[in-house]
Amino acid sequence: QVQLVESGGGLAQPGGSLRLSCTTPGNNFYSGAAAWYRKAPGSQREWVASITSGGATAYVDFVKGRFIISKDNAKNIIYLQMNNLIPEDTAIYYCKFTRLNREYWGQGTQVTVSS
């Protein structure tokens, strides 16, 4: 079983930044793809960004140029650097890891963007 733990959420002002982290205690992110999703109040969970085992990245249009997904293989951490935050980014952010056609999800971390 792969456990995922997100951290780094909190309150940020519009225009501010936060960096989310996703760790996997006792495991690693090799041989799989990782992604960040988010769920805003009253909305369905939506994909935000992905990174493959080889490091290729992809983003949903509304975060392009503002968010950066990356990974540190030595530390087994997936990051989501979020810049120029806007109130519409307020949501619970989830980390997902896919390996051998199995999906693993974290419990989420709350991000609130408000002045």
N, C-alpha and C positions, 0 to 999 in steps of 0.2 A: 504494500500500500504506500502510495506517495502522498505525503502531507505537504500542503503549501501554507505558508504563513505570510500575510501581507502586513506591511507597516509603512509609516510615513505620512499617513493622512492627517487631516486637521483643518484648521480654519486659515484661509488665505484671503487677502484683499484682491479685488480686481487688479489685474496687471502683475500680480505676484507670482511666485513659483513654489512648487512643492516637488519633492522627489519621493516616489513610492518605491518600496523594495518588496521583493517576493523571494522568500527563502524556502528551502526544502530540507528540513532536518533529517539527517541520516541518509539522504539521497543526493543525486546530482541532476543537472539539467542536460547531461549528454544525451545524444541519440533521441532527440525529441524537439518539438516546437513549443514555444511559449507565447502567451498572448495576454493582453489586458482587455478586460471588458468593464463596462460600467452600467449601473442601473440608477436612473434618476427617479424621484418620487412620481408615481403615476405613469411611469413608462416601462417598457420592456427592457431587459438587459440587452446592451448593444456592444458590438465589437469596437475596440479603439485602436489597437496596434498589435502586431505580431512580429516575432523574430524566429527564424529557423535555426536548426542546429549549426548551420554553416554561417549564420550571422546576417542573412538577408532579412530586411525589414519591410513592413508594409503598414500603412496608416489609413484610417478613415479620413475622408476629405476635411471634416471640420476640425481636425487637430493637426493637420499637416502644417509644418512650419512652426508649430508651438510645442508639440510633444516629441520626445525622443525615447525610443525603447532601446535598451542595451542589456548586455549580460556580462557578468564577470565569472568566467568558468572556474577560476581558481578559488573564488569565494562561494560559488554556487548561488549567485544572486541575480535575479532579473530586475532591472530598474525601469521605471517610467519617470523621466524628467518632464515636468509639466511647467511650461513658461507662459507668460501672458494670459494667465487664467482669467476666465470670464464667469459670471454667475451661472451660466448655462452648463458649466463643467461640474456643478454641484451634483454629486452622486456617490453611491458606494462603488468602489473600484475593486474588481476581482482579478486575480491571477489565475490563469489556466495553463496547464501543461499537458501535452498530448504525446504519448509514447506508445508505439505498437497498437495503435487504434484505440487506446484507452485514454479517457479524459479525466483529469484531476483538477479540482477547484479549491481555491482557498475560501476563507470565510468573509473576506472583504475588508476594506478599510474606508472609512467615511472621509470624503473631501467636501468641504463647504467653502464656497467662494462668496464672500459678502463684505460690504464695507460697514 
